[in-house]
């Protein structure tokens, strides 16, 4: 990150500076894993009056920059002005993403994005826009009918990667691979059922099989998957007396059992079977949209660690009263890479042991959810799982998504999040949680250093 120019500095003068100028409204909310020297060098200078809406600001955005030495990752949360016109809002969002990425030290490629829509029928407009902008490098994209809580037609979460050592390929639609430093990440998104079927089990079976096919295109399998996202229409609705989420869990269990029998599921260093981190969340449509993140490496300093929360029952150990076949996911999946850790936090709610807590109180549920995340990623919990010196705090989160069930709870939920998280790239979206009594769910990802 470079120093911001004074209002009186011209563009030609700025070009002669050692670093390119960054608009004060485009500076990162966070710069993570950077050295202390870099943090000091990247300080922002502001002088004089600053306009409320500078010319470069296209719409509201927050982003985090993660410095991985030879590689840079950027997590962007972009929310346009609530104009009511999805075309205008989508162009504003894409233009803002472009403006942020243009201010990074080198070329950046968007490798994955999630689009939160107010209306399902707006997906076609967004697809056409992305095709026009990205050409043959459209990132894997999930379109999720979860209205942004601020009244916008859409909001976008995007991940971008850059660095001269990065090899980024687009082997098929909604599949991208990013290889660097002995690591090969595979992003898959936008996977929907092959055809509409009212049965949740059939839809779930279809999307898992299609996701596995997309992974095979990239030369990967579920053995490499560290994180999944499962967006389920009418998630708590009953069909034939059975909730759709429970049928998803049954299909997921059957799929994972089949993959395990073929040796295509993650295995820990001791040979133990691991489930990926995951979010299973509702959306206001009838179908499903799923995606995943996978990692391949031969490096001997890379380790996967499936984390469980000491204050919660593991989801896969739930009593059958919650689901005939329990939800098969880990509370988080940590990837220890050399001297830093990336921790993918699953969708987390106000659950203590296995029971929902603080019924009817959205603010208390938000507090409990954040406390669950704090305990999950804490260094003490990493040590309990056999990895001393690793772990993270809430301040190490690069971004979060906050799913709010009831529109009237948005402000209370947001107030708690801003108090606990501080300045953090966040998208708030309206969505049903997997239990009817749960009002809030939060997911995120943390980057932190290992301290032996």
C-alpha positions in Angstrom: 0.0 0.0 0.0 1.3 3.4 -0.9 1.0 6.8 0.6 -2.1 8.9 -0.2 -1.5 12.0 -2.3 -2.6 15.5 -1.0 -5.5 17.0 -2.9 -3.0 19.5 -4.6 -0.8 16.8 -6.0 -1.3 16.3 -9.7 -1.5 12.9 -11.5 1.8 13.6 -13.2 3.5 14.4 -9.9 2.0 11.3 -8.4 3.4 9.2 -11.1 7.0 10.2 -10.1 6.5 9.0 -6.6 8.2 5.7 -5.5 4.8 4.2 -4.9 1.5 4.7 -6.9 -1.2 6.8 -5.2 -4.1 5.1 -3.4 -7.4 7.0 -2.9 -8.1 7.2 0.8 -11.4 5.5 0.2 -9.7 2.6 -1.5 -7.1 1.8 1.2 -7.3 -1.7 2.8 -9.4 -2.1 5.9 -6.6 -4.6 6.8 -3.1 -5.5 5.6 -2.3 -8.9 7.0 1.0 -10.9 7.5 3.0 -7.9 6.4 6.3 -7.3 8.1 6.6 -4.4 10.6 8.8 -2.5 8.2 6.1 -2.7 5.5 3.4 -1.7 8.0 5.3 1.5 8.8 6.1 2.2 5.2 2.5 1.8 4.2 1.1 4.4 6.6 -1.6 6.6 5.2 -1.1 10.3 5.2 -4.2 12.5 5.1 -4.1 16.3 5.0 -6.7 19.0 4.4 -10.4 18.5 3.9 -11.5 15.3 2.4 -14.7 15.1 0.3 -17.5 12.8 1.4 -17.6 11.2 -2.0 -14.3 11.5 -3.9 -14.4 10.9 -7.7 -12.8 7.5 -7.5 -15.5 6.1 -5.1 -17.9 4.0 -7.1 -19.7 2.2 -4.3 -19.1 1.1 -0.7 -16.2 -1.3 -0.4 -13.9 -2.9 2.2 -11.0 -5.1 1.4 -8.1 -6.9 3.1 -4.7 -7.4 1.6 -2.9 -10.6 2.7 0.9 -10.4 2.1 2.2 -13.9 1.4 5.7 -12.6 0.4 5.8 -13.7 -3.3 2.0 -13.7 -3.6 -0.7 -11.2 -2.6 -4.3 -12.1 -1.9 -7.1 -9.5 -1.7 -10.5 -10.2 -0.2 -13.1 -7.6 -1.3 -16.6 -7.0 0.0 -18.4 -4.6 -2.3 -21.9 -3.1 -1.8 -23.1 -0.7 -4.5 -25.5 2.3 -4.0 -29.1 1.1 -3.6 -30.4 2.5 -6.9 -32.9 -0.3 -7.6 -31.4 -0.8 -11.0 -29.4 -4.0 -11.0 -27.5 -3.2 -14.2 -26.2 0.1 -12.7 -25.4 -1.6 -9.3 -23.6 -4.5 -11.0 -21.4 -2.1 -13.1 -20.6 0.0 -10.1 -19.5 -3.2 -8.1 -17.3 -4.5 -10.9 -15.8 -1.1 -11.5 -15.0 -0.8 -7.8 -13.3 -4.2 -7.8 -11.3 -3.1 -10.8 -10.3 0.2 -9.1 -9.1 -1.6 -5.9 -7.1 -4.2 -7.8 -5.5 -1.6 -10.1 -4.0 0.0 -7.0 -2.2 -3.2 -5.9 1.6 -3.5 -6.7 1.1 -5.8 -9.6 -1.6 -7.4 -11.8 -4.3 -9.2 -10.0 -6.8 -11.9 -11.1 -10.2 -12.5 -9.6 -10.2 -16.2 -8.7 -13.6 -16.6 -7.0 -16.7 -14.5 -6.3 -20.1 -14.8 -4.7 -22.9 -12.6 -5.8 -25.7 -12.0 -3.3 -28.9 -11.1 -5.2 -32.2 -9.6 -4.1 -34.1 -11.2 -7.0 -33.3 -14.5 -8.8 -34.3 -13.0 -12.1 -31.3 -10.6 -12.0 -28.8 -13.4 -12.4 -29.0 -13.3 -16.2 -28.1 -9.5 -16.2 -25.1 -10.2 -13.9 -23.9 -13.1 -16.0 -23.9 -11.1 -19.2 -22.0 -8.3 -17.5 -19.3 -10.6 -16.1 -18.9 -12.2 -19.5 -18.4 -8.8 -21.1 -15.9 -7.6 -18.4 -13.9 -10.8 -17.8 -14.1 -12.4 -21.2 -12.6 -15.9 -21.1 -11.4 -15.5 -17.5 -14.8 -15.3 -15.7 -14.1 -16.5 -12.1 -16.1 -19.3 -10.5 -19.2 -17.5 -9.5 -22.1 -18.5 -7.2 -25.3 -16.5 -7.5 -27.1 -16.7 -4.2 -30.6 -15.2 -3.7 -29.9 -13.7 -0.3 -30.9 -10.0 -0.3 -28.2 -7.6 1.0 -29.5 -6.1 4.3 -28.9 -2.5 3.1 -31.6 -2.7 0.4 -29.3 -3.1 -2.6 -30.0 -5.3 -5.6 -26.7 -7.1 -5.1 -23.4 -7.3 -3.2 -20.3 -9.1 -4.2 -17.6 -10.9 -2.3 -14.5 -11.4 -4.5 -11.1 -13.0 -4.0 -8.1 -12.0 -6.1 -4.6 -13.2 -6.4 -1.5 -11.6 -7.8 2.3 -12.1 -8.0 4.8 -12.9 -10.7 5.2 -16.4 -9.4 1.4 -17.2 -9.7 0.2 -19.5 -12.5 -3.6 -19.0 -12.8 -5.5 -21.2 -15.2 -9.2 -21.4 -16.2 -9.6 -25.0 -17.4 -13.4 -24.9 -17.5 -16.3 -22.6 -16.7 -16.6 -22.0 -13.0 -13.2 -23.7 -12.4 -9.9 -22.0 -11.7 -6.5 -23.2 -10.5 -3.9 -21.0 -8.9 -0.4 -22.5 -8.4 2.5 -20.9 -6.6 5.3 -21.8 -4.2 4.5 -25.5 -4.3 0.8 -25.0 -3.6 -2.0 -25.5 -6.1 -5.4 -24.1 -5.1 -8.6 -25.2 -7.0 -11.7 -23.0 -6.8 -15.1 -24.4 -8.0 -18.3 -22.4 -7.9 -21.7 -22.0 -9.4 -22.5 -25.7 -9.3 -26.3 -26.2 -9.6 -28.4 -29.4 -10.0 -28.4 -30.9 -13.5 -32.2 -30.4 -13.6 -34.9 -29.2 -11.2 -36.2 -31.9 -8.8 -38.4 -31.1 -5.9 -36.6 -33.7 -3.8 -33.8 -32.1 -1.7 -32.0 -35.5 -1.6 -32.0 -35.7 -5.4 -30.8 -32.1 -5.7 -28.1 -32.6 -3.2 -26.9 -35.8 -4.8 -26.8 -34.0 -8.2 -24.7 -31.0 -7.0 -22.2 -33.2 -5.1 -21.7 -35.4 -8.1 -21.3 -32.4 -10.4 -18.9 -30.7 -8.0 -16.8 -33.9 -8.1 -16.8 -33.8 -11.9 -15.6 -30.2 -11.9 -12.8 -31.1 -9.5 -11.8 -33.9 -11.9 -11.4 -31.4 -14.7 -8.8 -29.7 -12.6 -7.1 -33.0 -11.7 -8.4 -33.0 -8.2 -10.9 -34.9 -6.0 -12.7 -34.5 -2.7 -9.6 -35.7 -1.0 -8.2 -32.2 -1.7 -11.2 -30.2 -0.6 -10.8 -28.0 2.5 -14.0 -25.9 2.3 -17.5 -26.1 0.8 -20.4 -23.7 0.5 -23.9 -25.1 0.2 -26.7 -22.6 -0.6 -30.1 -24.3 -0.2 -33.5 -22.9 -1.3 -36.1 -23.2 1.4 -33.6 -24.8 3.7 -36.0 -25.4 6.6 -39.1 -26.2 4.6 -40.6 -29.7 5.0 -41.2 -32.0 2.1 -43.0 -35.2 3.0 -42.5 -34.4 6.6 -38.7 -34.0 6.4 -36.8 -30.8 6.3 -34.8 -30.1 3.2 -31.6 -29.5 5.3 -32.0 -32.9 6.8 -32.2 -34.5 3.4 -29.1 -32.5 2.3 -27.3 -34.0 5.3 -28.4 -37.5 4.3 -27.3 -37.0 0.7 -24.0 -35.5 1.8 -23.3 -38.4 4.2 -24.0 -41.0 1.5 -21.8 -39.1 -1.0 -18.9 -38.8 1.5 -19.2 -42.4 2.4 -18.9 -43.4 -1.3 -15.9 -41.0 -1.8 -14.2 -42.4 1.3 -14.5 -46.0 0.0 -12.6 -44.9 -3.1 -9.9 -43.0 -1.1 -11.1 -39.6 -2.2 -11.6 -37.8 1.1 -9.2 -35.7 3.2 -7.0 -37.7 5.6 -5.1 -36.2 8.6 -1.4 -36.8 9.4 -2.4 -39.7 11.7 -4.6 -41.3 9.0 -7.8 -40.0 10.6 -10.7 -39.1 8.3 -11.5 -35.4 8.0 -14.5 -33.5 6.9 -14.1 -30.1 5.1 -15.2 -26.9 6.7 -18.6 -25.9 5.3 -21.5 -23.5 5.3 -25.0 -24.8 4.7 -27.3 -21.8 4.5 -30.7 -20.9 3.1 -31.6 -18.8 0.1 -34.8 -17.5 -1.4 -35.1 -19.8 -4.4 -36.1 -23.4 -5.0 -32.8 -24.9 -6.0 -29.2 -25.2 -4.8 -25.9 -23.5 -5.7 -22.7 -25.0 -4.3 -18.9 -24.5 -4.5 -15.7 -25.6 -2.9 -12.0 -24.8 -2.4 -9.3 -27.5 -2.7 -5.6 -27.6 -2.1 -2.9 -29.9 -3.6 0.7 -29.8 -2.4 3.8 -32.0 -1.9 5.3 -29.6 0.6 6.3 -31.3 3.9 5.6 -28.1 5.8 1.9 -28.0 4.9 -0.6 -29.6 7.3 -4.4 -29.7 7.4 -6.1 -29.5 10.7 -9.8 -30.1 11.2 -10.9 -28.0 14.2 -13.8 -28.6 16.6 -15.1 -26.1 19.1 -14.5 -27.1 22.8 -17.9 -25.5 23.6 -19.8 -27.3 20.9 -20.6 -30.9 20.0 -19.0 -31.8 16.7 -21.8 -31.5 14.1 -21.0 -35.0 12.8 -21.7 -36.3 16.3 -25.2 -34.7 16.7 -28.0 -36.9 18.1 -30.2 -38.4 15.4 -33.0 -36.1 16.6 -31.3 -33.3 14.7 -30.9 -35.3 11.5 -31.1 -39.0 10.6 -27.6 -38.6 9.2 -25.7 -35.9 11.0 -24.1 -32.8 9.2 -20.7 -33.9 7.9 -18.4 -30.9 8.3 -15.7 -29.6 10.6 -16.2 -26.4 12.6 -13.1 -25.0 10.8 -10.3 -26.2 8.6 -6.9 -24.8 9.3 -4.1 -24.9 6.7 -0.7 -24.6 8.3 1.8 -23.5 5.6 5.3 -22.9 6.8 5.1 -20.1 9.4 1.5 -18.9 8.8 -1.9 -20.4 9.1 -5.1 -19.9 7.1 -8.2 -20.9 9.0 -11.5 -21.3 7.1 -14.3 -20.9 9.7 -17.5 -22.8 8.9 -20.9 -21.3 9.2 -21.2 -20.7 12.9 -24.4 -20.0 15.0 -25.6 -19.6 18.5 -25.2 -23.2 19.5 -23.8 -24.4 22.9 -23.0 -28.1 23.0 -25.6 -29.1 20.5 -28.5 -26.9 21.6 -29.6 -23.5 20.2 -29.0 -20.7 22.7 -30.6 -17.3 23.4 -33.9 -18.0 21.5 -35.6 -15.0 20.1 -32.7 -12.6 20.9 -30.7 -11.7 17.8 -28.2 -9.6 19.6 -27.4 -12.3 22.1 -27.3 -14.9 19.4 -24.7 -12.7 17.5 -22.6 -12.4 20.7 -22.7 -16.1 21.3 -21.8 -16.8 17.6 -18.8 -14.5 17.8 -17.7 -16.1 21.1 -17.9 -19.5 19.4 -15.7 -18.3 16.6 -13.2 -16.8 19.1 -13.0 -20.1 21.0 -12.7 -22.1 17.8 -9.7 -20.3 16.3 -7.9 -19.6 19.6 -4.3 -20.7 20.2 -5.5 -22.8 23.1 -7.8 -24.8 20.8 -5.0 -25.3 18.2 -2.8 -26.6 21.0 -5.6 -28.9 22.1 -5.7 -30.3 18.6 -1.9 -30.9 18.7 -0.5 -27.8 17.0 1.2 -25.5 19.5 2.1 -22.0 18.5 -0.6 -21.7 15.9 -4.1 -20.1 16.2 -5.7 -16.8 15.6 -7.8 -14.0 17.2 -10.8 -12.1 15.9 -8.4 -9.4 14.8 -6.8 -11.9 12.4 -10.0 -12.3 10.4 -9.7 -11.1 6.8 -13.4 -10.9 6.2 -16.7 -12.3 7.4 -20.2 -12.9 6.0 -23.1 -12.3 8.4 -26.4 -14.0 7.5 -29.4 -12.4 9.2 -32.7 -14.2 9.2 -35.1 -11.3 10.0 -34.7 -7.9 8.4 -35.6 -6.2 11.7 -32.6 -7.8 13.4 -30.0 -6.3 11.0 -29.1 -3.2 13.0 -28.8 -5.0 16.3 -26.7 -7.7 14.7 -24.5 -5.2 12.9 -23.9 -3.2 16.1 -22.6 -6.3 17.9 -20.4 -7.3 14.9 -18.9 -3.8 14.6 -18.2 -3.7 18.3 -16.5 -7.2 18.4 -14.8 -7.2 15.0 -13.8 -3.6 14.6 -13.1 -2.5 11.0 -13.5 -5.7 9.0 -14.7 -6.3 5.5 -18.2 -7.7 5.9 -21.3 -8.4 3.9 -24.7 -8.7 5.6 -27.2 -10.8 3.8 -30.7 -12.0 4.6 -31.0 -15.8 4.8 -32.7 -18.6 6.6 -30.4 -20.5 9.0 -30.5 -24.3 9.1 -32.5 -24.3 12.3 -35.7 -22.3 12.4 -35.0 -20.8 15.8 -31.5 -19.6 14.8 -31.5 -15.9 13.7 -27.8 -15.3 12.8 -25.0 -17.2 11.2 -21.4 -16.0 10.6 -18.5 -17.4 8.6 -15.0 -16.1 7.8 -11.4 -16.8 7.2 -8.4 -15.8 9.3 -4.7 -15.4 8.5 -2.1 -15.6 11.3 1.5 -16.2 12.0 2.8 -19.3 13.8 4.8 -18.5 17.0 6.6 -21.6 18.3 
